[in-house]
Amino acid sequence: MSEWNVDALNRYLTAHVSGFKRLTSITKFPGGQSNPTYHLSAESGDYVMRRKPDGDLLKSAHAIDREYRVMSALANTDVPVPLTYHLCEDASIAGSDFFIMAYVPGQTYWNPALPELTGDQRKHCYDQINLTLAAIHSVDIDQVGLSDFGKPGNYFQRQTSRWTTQYRATETENIPAMNAVIDWLASNMIEDDGRVALVHGDFRIDNLMFDADVTRILGVLDWELSTLGHPYADLAYQCALWRLPPEAALAGLAEIDREKAQLPSDVEYVERYCERTGVTRIDNWNFYLIFSLFRMAAIVQGVKKRALLGNASASSEHALRVGAMAKPLADEAAKLL
């Protein structure tokens, strides 16, 4: 714990987290390309700290306060989230803003093919993921106090503009496919259909915590990119990333015999989601896939830029590997133009 001012942190947490007693260890969790996350062990039990990374940050990025707000709002809904305890916006305590939440002992899976599970477990696991996504999009945003959690207007137009700006601000090389996709999105923007829901923004398997038997999801994590927006963005994002190969830094399901592995096809997964949310059909699906791949390419480009500047939340080597996915993601999007 030598990098931390343990005395100051102890005093602060004791004063602001009910029942907290003396820190005994601080361990960084693996992953966390954006906001680093730590396991805090204390005499009073285990906690999790989520904080902003060090260094110069892009405006509106690493929104710790938004994560804390949305997770707190979801505490009494059908969406499983860890309990939140305190948000600290005094950077002098731990070097940057942070919040404290409950430690949830569970299992995280990094490979969406789930090779460590049986076929029946995979089938049940993906059904639970689908159920949880439907639950997120079914949250009554007015009832939980999130009616002002996003801006009005065309979600995809706003997001395309935002991530184009973010991408240009972190661009490290010319990627022709990305330029083509950005131009295509601007020229083929869909009209706003009025659908508004809470969207997670990064809904994938490694942001979910399962129980030991894979019977249910204990917690949905990493809400940094959450907002009010179009629910199909989350749904298409999952299917878009499944187009990547299993060995990629962002592992997908390309070339896997999903039927044999008892993994859902895109069509099966989308149909089950529609059944749960009362949707009869989804138009503009190709647009949603292209948008999702573009957006993820812009996100990982930011990871690469932070790694090159020495501000990566994870190891520099891993961050650069993830950042190198910007071109493959853009290429995949360009195939759909």
KEKE-3310 file (N, C-alpha, C; in steps of 0.2 Angstrom, whole numbers, plus 5000, padded with zeros to 4 digits):
npx = (5004:5011:5010:4999:4992:4989:4985:4978:4967:4962:4957:4947:4938:4934:4926:4917:4911:4899:4902:4915:4932:4949:4960:4968:4973:4976:4972:4974:4962:4962:4961:4950:4951:4947:4942:4952:4950:4949:4952:4948:4953:4948:4947:4934:4928:4926:4928:4925:4934:4932:4940:4945:4957:4974:4983:4980:4964:4951:4937:4922:4925:4927:4917:4915:4906:4894:4893:4892:4880:4870:4871:4868:4854:4848:4847:4836:4829:4826:4838:4853:4865:4880:4879:4881:4892:4898:4903:4917:4923:4935:4950:4962:4962:4964:4971:4963:4945:4934:4923:4915:4910:4900:4909:4908:4908:4911:4910:4919:4919:4929:4930:4918:4915:4914:4923:4926:4914:4900:4889:4875:4876:4882:4871:4861:4868:4869:4855:4852:4860:4853:4841:4844:4849:4837:4830:4837:4834:4820:4819:4810:4813:4809:4804:4815:4822:4830:4827:4833:4845:4851:4853:4840:4833:4840:4848:4858:4863:4869:4878:4886:4892:4899:4908:4915:4922:4929:4937:4945:4952:4960:4967:4980:4985:4982:4967:4959:4947:4940:4938:4930:4919:4914:4911:4900:4891:4887:4881:4870:4862:4850:4832:4825:4816:4810:4811:4817:4828:4836:4853:4867:4879:4891:4889:4894:4900:4911:4909:4900:4895:4895:4887:4894:4889:4884:4871:4864:4865:4875:4880:4880:4892:4904:4898:4901:4899:4885:4869:4854:4846:4845:4838:4842:4855:4863:4860:4863:4877:4882:4880:4888:4901:4903:4906:4920:4935:4939:4952:4955:4960:4948:4938:4928:4915:4917:4918:4915:4906:4891:4879:4883:4890:4881:4878:4869:4863:4864:4852:4843:4846:4842:4829:4824:4826:4817:4805:4805:4804:4793:4794:4791:4797:4814:4820:4832:4844:4857:4863:4864:4873:4884:4886:4889:4901:4909:4909:4915:4927:4932:4932:4942:4953:4955:4960:4972:4979:4980:4988:5000:5003:5006:4996:4988:4975:4976:4989:5002:5006:4995:4985:4989:4987:4974:4970:4975:4965:4957:4958:4955:4941:4936:4938:4929:4917:4917:4915:4901:4896)
npy = (4994:5006:5016:5023:5036:5030:5033:5045:5040:5030:5038:5046:5036:5030:5041:5043:5031:5020:5011:5007:5001:5001:5000:4985:4980:4984:4980:4979:4976:4965:4970:4984:4995:5008:5015:5013:4999:4993:4981:4983:4978:4977:4979:4979:4972:4968:4979:4988:5000:5012:5022:5037:5037:5042:5057:5068:5070:5066:5078:5075:5061:5045:5045:5045:5050:5048:5034:5031:5037:5030:5017:5018:5022:5010:5001:4996:4989:4977:4975:4968:4975:4980:4986:5004:5015:5027:5042:5051:5066:5073:5075:5075:5065:5051:5053:5055:5057:5046:5031:5021:5004:4989:4974:4960:4944:4933:4926:4931:4931:4931:4927:4926:4914:4904:4893:4885:4881:4869:4864:4866:4875:4886:4889:4892:4903:4913:4915:4921:4933:4939:4941:4950:4961:4965:4968:4980:4989:4990:4997:5009:5025:5037:5033:5029:5040:5045:5052:5064:5059:5059:5067:5075:5071:5064:5049:5042:5051:5060:5052:5048:5060:5063:5052:5053:5065:5062:5052:5058:5066:5058:5051:5041:5037:5035:5028:5021:5014:5018:5032:5030:5024:5034:5044:5038:5035:5048:5052:5043:5043:5038:5042:5048:5037:5039:5030:5028:5023:5017:5014:5004:5004:4998:4984:4969:4952:4952:4962:4957:4949:4933:4920:4906:4894:4898:4901:4913:4931:4941:4954:4969:4977:4992:5005:5016:5022:5023:5030:5039:5033:5024:5008:4998:5000:4994:4981:4978:4981:4970:4959:4964:4964:4950:4947:4947:4938:4924:4924:4937:4953:4959:4947:4937:4928:4923:4911:4901:4886:4889:4883:4869:4872:4876:4890:4905:4910:4926:4929:4921:4926:4940:4938:4932:4943:4952:4946:4947:4960:4965:4968:4969:4969:4974:4987:4994:4987:4984:4997:4999:4989:4994:5006:5002:4995:5005:5014:5007:5006:5019:5020:5011:5016:5027:5021:5016:5028:5033:5024:5026:5038:5035:5034:5023:5013:4999:4987:4993:4986:4977:4987:4993:4982:4980:4993:4992:4986:4995:4997:4984:4983:4994:4990:4979:4985:4992:4982:4981:4991)
npz = (5000:4998:4989:4992:5003:5016:5029:5028:5020:5028:5038:5031:5026:5037:5042:5033:5028:5034:5048:5044:5047:5050:5036:5029:5017:5000:4984:4967:4955:4940:4923:4919:4910:4909:4921:4935:4947:4964:4976:4993:5008:5025:5043:5045:5035:5017:5003:4988:4978:4966:4955:4946:4933:4933:4927:4913:4907:4895:4892:4900:4901:4910:4920:4936:4945:4938:4937:4951:4954:4945:4949:4963:4961:4956:4966:4972:4962:4948:4943:4945:4956:4965:4982:4985:4994:4996:4988:4984:4980:4982:4976:4983:4993:4987:4976:4965:4960:4968:4971:4984:4985:4989:4991:4980:4981:4968:4951:4937:4919:4905:4892:4880:4874:4884:4888:4899:4905:4905:4891:4894:4905:4898:4890:4899:4906:4896:4894:4906:4905:4894:4901:4911:4903:4897:4909:4913:4903:4905:4917:4926:4923:4928:4941:4948:4949:4938:4927:4922:4917:4905:4889:4879:4862:4847:4850:4844:4835:4844:4851:4840:4836:4848:4850:4838:4840:4852:4847:4837:4845:4851:4841:4834:4822:4805:4800:4787:4786:4798:4795:4784:4790:4799:4790:4784:4794:4797:4785:4784:4795:4806:4809:4825:4834:4846:4857:4873:4886:4900:4897:4897:4891:4890:4889:4891:4893:4902:4911:4920:4935:4941:4951:4959:4954:4941:4940:4942:4939:4949:4950:4939:4932:4930:4925:4918:4906:4905:4901:4897:4883:4868:4868:4859:4856:4866:4864:4851:4852:4860:4850:4840:4845:4846:4833:4832:4833:4844:4849:4850:4858:4863:4865:4854:4846:4833:4820:4829:4832:4836:4839:4842:4853:4862:4862:4860:4844:4835:4830:4838:4851:4850:4847:4859:4868:4862:4865:4879:4881:4874:4861:4843:4831:4825:4816:4805:4809:4804:4804:4818:4822:4814:4820:4833:4832:4827:4838:4849:4843:4844:4858:4862:4855:4863:4874:4870:4867:4880:4886:4878:4883:4896:4905:4907:4914:4916:4914:4904:4893:4891:4889:4877:4869:4869:4864:4851:4844:4838:4824:4819:4823:4817:4803:4803:4805:4793:4784:4784:4778)
capx = (5000:5015:5008:4993:4992:4984:4982:4972:4962:4958:4953:4942:4933:4931:4922:4911:4908:4896:4905:4922:4937:4956:4962:4973:4977:4973:4974:4971:4959:4964:4956:4948:4954:4946:4943:4955:4946:4953:4949:4950:4952:4948:4945:4927:4926:4929:4925:4928:4935:4932:4942:4947:4964:4979:4984:4976:4958:4946:4931:4916:4927:4929:4912:4914:4900:4888:4893:4889:4873:4866:4871:4864:4847:4846:4848:4829:4826:4827:4845:4858:4871:4883:4877:4886:4892:4901:4906:4922:4925:4941:4955:4968:4962:4966:4974:4957:4939:4932:4918:4916:4904:4901:4913:4903:4912:4908:4915:4919:4921:4932:4929:4911:4913:4914:4925:4926:4907:4896:4884:4869:4878:4882:4864:4858:4872:4867:4848:4852:4863:4848:4836:4847:4848:4830:4828:4840:4830:4814:4819:4806:4818:4806:4803:4822:4826:4835:4824:4838:4852:4853:4850:4835:4835:4842:4853:4863:4866:4873:4884:4891:4896:4903:4913:4919:4926:4934:4942:4949:4956:4965:4969:4987:4987:4976:4963:4955:4941:4937:4936:4924:4913:4912:4907:4894:4886:4885:4876:4865:4859:4843:4828:4824:4810:4807:4813:4821:4828:4843:4857:4873:4884:4897:4886:4897:4901:4916:4906:4895:4898:4890:4888:4898:4886:4882:4864:4862:4870:4876:4881:4882:4898:4906:4892:4904:4896:4878:4865:4848:4847:4841:4840:4845:4862:4866:4858:4868:4884:4884:4881:4893:4907:4903:4909:4927:4938:4940:4959:4956:4960:4941:4936:4921:4912:4918:4920:4913:4899:4887:4874:4886:4892:4875:4878:4864:4864:4862:4844:4840:4847:4838:4822:4822:4826:4811:4800:4805:4803:4787:4796:4788:4803:4819:4822:4839:4849:4864:4865:4865:4879:4890:4887:4892:4908:4913:4909:4920:4934:4933:4934:4949:4958:4957:4964:4979:4982:4982:4994:5006:5005:5008:4990:4983:4973:4978:4996:5003:5006:4988:4981:4991:4984:4967:4970:4976:4959:4953:4958:4950:4934:4934:4937:4923:4911:4917:4912:4894:4893)
capy = (5000:5011:5021:5027:5039:5026:5036:5050:5036:5027:5043:5048:5031:5030:5046:5043:5024:5018:5005:5006:5001:5001:4996:4981:4979:4987:4976:4981:4971:4965:4974:4991:4999:5015:5017:5007:4997:4990:4977:4985:4974:4981:4975:4979:4968:4970:4984:4990:5007:5013:5029:5040:5036:5048:5060:5072:5066:5070:5081:5070:5054:5043:5048:5041:5052:5045:5027:5030:5039:5025:5011:5019:5022:5004:4997:4992:4987:4970:4975:4967:4980:4980:4992:5009:5017:5034:5045:5056:5071:5077:5071:5074:5059:5045:5055:5057:5055:5038:5029:5015:5000:4983:4969:4955:4938:4930:4924:4935:4927:4935:4924:4925:4907:4901:4886:4882:4878:4864:4867:4868:4881:4891:4891:4896:4909:4918:4917:4926:4939:4942:4943:4956:4967:4967:4972:4986:4993:4990:5001:5015:5030:5042:5031:5028:5047:5045:5056:5069:5056:5059:5073:5073:5071:5058:5046:5039:5057:5063:5048:5048:5066:5063:5048:5056:5070:5058:5048:5063:5069:5052:5048:5041:5035:5036:5022:5023:5011:5022:5038:5029:5023:5040:5048:5034:5036:5055:5052:5038:5044:5036:5046:5046:5034:5040:5025:5030:5018:5017:5010:5002:5007:4993:4978:4963:4947:4953:4967:4954:4945:4928:4916:4901:4889:4901:4901:4920:4936:4945:4961:4972:4982:4996:5009:5023:5024:5023:5036:5038:5032:5019:5002:4993:5001:4989:4974:4978:4981:4963:4955:4967:4962:4943:4946:4947:4931:4922:4926:4945:4956:4959:4941:4937:4921:4922:4905:4896:4883:4891:4878:4864:4874:4879:4897:4908:4914:4932:4929:4918:4931:4946:4936:4931:4949:4955:4943:4949:4967:4966:4971:4965:4969:4979:4989:4997:4983:4985:5003:4998:4985:4998:5011:4999:4994:5012:5017:5003:5007:5025:5019:5008:5021:5031:5017:5016:5035:5034:5019:5029:5043:5032:5035:5017:5010:4992:4987:4997:4981:4975:4992:4993:4976:4982:4999:4990:4983:5000:4995:4978:4985:4999:4986:4975:4990:4994:4977:4981:4998)
capz = (5000:4998:4984:4995:5009:5020:5035:5026:5017:5033:5042:5027:5025:5044:5043:5028:5026:5040:5051:5042:5052:5047:5030:5030:5011:4994:4978:4961:4951:4933:4918:4921:4905:4909:4928:4939:4952:4969:4982:4999:5014:5031:5049:5045:5029:5011:4999:4982:4976:4959:4954:4940:4932:4934:4921:4909:4905:4891:4895:4901:4901:4917:4924:4942:4948:4935:4939:4957:4954:4942:4953:4969:4959:4954:4972:4973:4955:4946:4940:4951:4957:4972:4986:4985:5001:4997:4983:4986:4974:4984:4973:4988:4997:4984:4970:4960:4963:4968:4976:4987:4985:4992:4988:4979:4979:4962:4946:4930:4913:4901:4886:4879:4872:4890:4887:4906:4907:4901:4886:4898:4909:4893:4888:4905:4907:4891:4895:4912:4902:4891:4905:4914:4898:4897:4915:4913:4898:4908:4923:4926:4925:4933:4948:4951:4949:4933:4921:4919:4917:4898:4885:4874:4855:4844:4854:4839:4832:4849:4852:4834:4837:4854:4849:4833:4843:4856:4842:4834:4850:4853:4835:4834:4816:4800:4799:4782:4787:4803:4792:4780:4794:4802:4785:4782:4799:4796:4779:4785:4802:4807:4813:4831:4835:4852:4862:4878:4891:4903:4893:4901:4887:4889:4892:4889:4898:4907:4915:4924:4940:4942:4957:4958:4950:4935:4940:4942:4939:4956:4949:4933:4934:4925:4922:4917:4899:4905:4900:4894:4876:4864:4871:4854:4856:4870:4861:4845:4855:4861:4844:4836:4847:4845:4827:4833:4834:4851:4852:4850:4865:4865:4862:4851:4845:4826:4818:4834:4831:4842:4840:4845:4860:4865:4863:4856:4838:4835:4829:4844:4856:4849:4847:4866:4870:4860:4869:4885:4881:4870:4854:4838:4826:4825:4810:4805:4813:4801:4807:4825:4822:4812:4825:4839:4831:4827:4845:4852:4840:4847:4865:4863:4853:4869:4879:4867:4868:4887:4887:4875:4888:4902:4910:4906:4921:4917:4912:4897:4888:4890:4886:4870:4865:4868:4860:4844:4842:4835:4817:4817:4824:4811:4797:4804:4803:4786:4780:4784:4775)
cpx = (5004:5013:5002:4995:4987:4981:4977:4966:4958:4954:4946:4936:4930:4925:4916:4908:4906:4900:4912:4927:4944:4957:4968:4977:4973:4976:4970:4968:4962:4959:4956:4952:4953:4946:4946:4950:4950:4949:4952:4948:4953:4946:4937:4924:4929:4925:4928:4929:4936:4934:4944:4955:4968:4980:4979:4970:4954:4940:4926:4918:4928:4924:4911:4907:4894:4887:4890:4882:4868:4865:4867:4856:4844:4846:4841:4826:4828:4834:4849:4864:4874:4880:4883:4886:4894:4904:4911:4924:4931:4947:4961:4968:4965:4969:4969:4951:4938:4926:4919:4910:4906:4905:4908:4907:4908:4913:4914:4922:4923:4931:4922:4910:4912:4916:4925:4919:4905:4891:4878:4870:4879:4875:4861:4861:4869:4859:4848:4855:4857:4842:4838:4847:4841:4827:4831:4836:4822:4813:4814:4811:4816:4806:4810:4825:4831:4833:4828:4845:4855:4850:4845:4837:4838:4849:4859:4867:4871:4879:4889:4895:4901:4909:4918:4924:4931:4939:4947:4954:4961:4968:4977:4990:4981:4973:4958:4948:4937:4934:4930:4918:4910:4908:4900:4889:4883:4880:4870:4862:4852:4839:4827:4817:4807:4808:4818:4822:4835:4847:4864:4879:4890:4895:4889:4899:4906:4915:4901:4898:4892:4892:4892:4895:4883:4874:4861:4867:4870:4876:4882:4886:4899:4901:4895:4901:4888:4875:4858:4848:4843:4843:4843:4852:4866:4865:4863:4875:4886:4885:4886:4900:4908:4906:4916:4929:4939:4947:4960:4957:4953:4938:4929:4920:4913:4920:4918:4906:4895:4882:4877:4888:4887:4875:4873:4867:4862:4854:4841:4840:4842:4831:4820:4822:4819:4805:4799:4803:4797:4788:4794:4794:4807:4821:4829:4844:4856:4867:4867:4872:4885:4891:4891:4899:4912:4914:4915:4927:4936:4936:4941:4954:4960:4961:4971:4982:4984:4988:5000:5008:5007:5002:4985:4981:4975:4986:4997:5003:4999:4984:4983:4988:4977:4966:4971:4970:4955:4953:4954:4943:4932:4933:4931:4917:4911:4914:4905:4891:4890)
cpy = (5006:5017:5026:5030:5036:5029:5041:5046:5033:5032:5045:5043:5030:5035:5046:5037:5021:5011:5003:5006:4999:4997:4991:4979:4983:4983:4978:4975:4971:4968:4981:4995:5006:5018:5012:5006:4993:4987:4980:4980:4978:4977:4975:4975:4970:4975:4985:4997:5007:5020:5031:5038:5043:5051:5065:5068:5070:5072:5075:5063:5052:5045:5044:5043:5049:5038:5027:5032:5033:5019:5012:5019:5015:4999:4993:4990:4979:4969:4974:4971:4979:4987:4997:5012:5025:5036:5051:5060:5075:5073:5071:5068:5053:5047:5057:5055:5048:5037:5022:5011:4993:4978:4963:4949:4934:4928:4929:4930:4932:4933:4922:4918:4902:4894:4882:4879:4873:4868:4869:4874:4887:4894:4895:4903:4915:4920:4922:4933:4943:4945:4950:4962:4969:4970:4979:4991:4994:4995:5008:5021:5035:5040:5030:5035:5048:5049:5061:5066:5056:5065:5071:5073:5064:5055:5045:5045:5060:5059:5047:5054:5066:5059:5049:5061:5067:5055:5053:5066:5064:5049:5047:5038:5035:5029:5023:5020:5015:5029:5036:5028:5029:5044:5044:5035:5043:5056:5048:5038:5042:5041:5044:5043:5035:5036:5028:5025:5020:5012:5009:5005:5003:4986:4972:4958:4948:4959:4964:4950:4940:4924:4910:4895:4892:4901:4908:4925:4940:4952:4963:4978:4987:5000:5016:5026:5024:5030:5034:5038:5027:5012:4997:4994:4996:4982:4973:4977:4974:4959:4958:4964:4954:4942:4945:4940:4930:4924:4933:4947:4957:4953:4941:4929:4920:4915:4899:4893:4884:4886:4872:4866:4877:4886:4900:4911:4921:4933:4927:4923:4937:4944:4935:4938:4953:4952:4946:4957:4970:4970:4966:4964:4975:4981:4993:4993:4984:4991:5002:4994:4990:5003:5008:4998:5000:5015:5013:5004:5014:5024:5016:5012:5026:5027:5017:5023:5036:5029:5022:5035:5041:5033:5029:5015:5003:4993:4990:4992:4978:4981:4993:4988:4978:4988:4997:4987:4989:4999:4989:4979:4990:4995:4982:4979:4991:4989:4977:4987:4996)
cpz = (5000:4994:4987:5001:5014:5026:5033:5023:5023:5037:5038:5027:5032:5045:5039:5026:5033:5042:5049:5047:5048:5041:5032:5023:5005:4988:4972:4957:4944:4929:4920:4916:4906:4916:4932:4945:4957:4974:4989:5005:5020:5037:5049:5039:5023:5007:4993:4981:4969:4958:4947:4939:4933:4927:4918:4906:4900:4895:4895:4901:4909:4922:4931:4945:4945:4937:4946:4958:4951:4947:4960:4967:4958:4960:4973:4967:4954:4943:4946:4951:4964:4975:4985:4992:5001:4990:4985:4980:4977:4982:4978:4992:4994:4977:4964:4963:4963:4972:4978:4987:4988:4988:4986:4977:4974:4957:4939:4925:4908:4893:4885:4876:4878:4890:4894:4908:4902:4896:4890:4902:4904:4891:4893:4906:4902:4892:4901:4909:4898:4895:4909:4909:4898:4903:4915:4908:4900:4914:4921:4928:4929:4940:4951:4951:4944:4926:4918:4918:4910:4895:4880:4867:4853:4847:4849:4836:4838:4850:4846:4835:4842:4853:4843:4836:4848:4852:4839:4839:4852:4847:4835:4827:4811:4799:4794:4783:4792:4799:4787:4784:4797:4797:4784:4788:4799:4791:4780:4792:4802:4811:4820:4832:4842:4858:4867:4884:4894:4899:4897:4897:4886:4891:4888:4895:4904:4912:4920:4929:4941:4948:4954:4954:4943:4935:4940:4941:4946:4955:4942:4935:4928:4921:4920:4911:4899:4904:4899:4887:4873:4866:4866:4853:4860:4867:4855:4847:4856:4855:4840:4838:4846:4838:4827:4834:4841:4854:4852:4857:4867:4861:4860:4850:4837:4825:4823:4832:4837:4844:4844:4852:4864:4867:4858:4849:4839:4835:4835:4850:4856:4849:4855:4869:4868:4863:4875:4886:4877:4864:4849:4832:4827:4818:4811:4809:4811:4804:4814:4826:4820:4818:4831:4838:4830:4834:4849:4850:4843:4854:4866:4860:4859:4874:4876:4868:4875:4889:4884:4880:4895:4907:4910:4913:4922:4915:4905:4892:4886:4887:4879:4866:4864:4863:4852:4841:4838:4827:4815:4818:4819:4805:4797:4802:4796:4781:4779:4780:4768)
residu = (MET:SER:GLU:TRP:ASN:VAL:ASP:ALA:LEU:ASN:ARG:TYR:LEU:THR:ALA:HIS:VAL:SER:GLY:PHE:LYS:ARG:LEU:THR:SER:ILE:THR:LYS:PHE:PRO:GLY:GLY:GLN:SER:ASN:PRO:THR:TYR:HIS:LEU:SER:ALA:GLU:SER:GLY:ASP:TYR:VAL:MET:ARG:ARG:LYS:PRO:ASP:GLY:ASP:LEU:LEU:LYS:SER:ALA:HIS:ALA:ILE:ASP:ARG:GLU:TYR:ARG:VAL:MET:SER:ALA:LEU:ALA:ASN:THR:ASP:VAL:PRO:VAL:PRO:LEU:THR:TYR:HIS:LEU:CYS:GLU:ASP:ALA:SER:ILE:ALA:GLY:SER:ASP:PHE:PHE:ILE:MET:ALA:TYR:VAL:PRO:GLY:GLN:THR:TYR:TRP:ASN:PRO:ALA:LEU:PRO:GLU:LEU:THR:GLY:ASP:GLN:ARG:LYS:HIS:CYS:TYR:ASP:GLN:ILE:ASN:LEU:THR:LEU:ALA:ALA:ILE:HIS:SER:VAL:ASP:ILE:ASP:GLN:VAL:GLY:LEU:SER:ASP:PHE:GLY:LYS:PRO:GLY:ASN:TYR:PHE:GLN:ARG:GLN:THR:SER:ARG:TRP:THR:THR:GLN:TYR:ARG:ALA:THR:GLU:THR:GLU:ASN:ILE:PRO:ALA:MET:ASN:ALA:VAL:ILE:ASP:TRP:LEU:ALA:SER:ASN:MET:ILE:GLU:ASP:ASP:GLY:ARG:VAL:ALA:LEU:VAL:HIS:GLY:ASP:PHE:ARG:ILE:ASP:ASN:LEU:MET:PHE:ASP:ALA:ASP:VAL:THR:ARG:ILE:LEU:GLY:VAL:LEU:ASP:TRP:GLU:LEU:SER:THR:LEU:GLY:HIS:PRO:TYR:ALA:ASP:LEU:ALA:TYR:GLN:CYS:ALA:LEU:TRP:ARG:LEU:PRO:PRO:GLU:ALA:ALA:LEU:ALA:GLY:LEU:ALA:GLU:ILE:ASP:ARG:GLU:LYS:ALA:GLN:LEU:PRO:SER:ASP:VAL:GLU:TYR:VAL:GLU:ARG:TYR:CYS:GLU:ARG:THR:GLY:VAL:THR:ARG:ILE:ASP:ASN:TRP:ASN:PHE:TYR:LEU:ILE:PHE:SER:LEU:PHE:ARG:MET:ALA:ALA:ILE:VAL:GLN:GLY:VAL:LYS:LYS:ARG:ALA:LEU:LEU:GLY:ASN:ALA:SER:ALA:SER:SER:GLU:HIS:ALA:LEU:ARG:VAL:GLY:ALA:MET:ALA:LYS:PRO:LEU:ALA:ASP:GLU:ALA:ALA:LYS:LEU:LEU)
# end
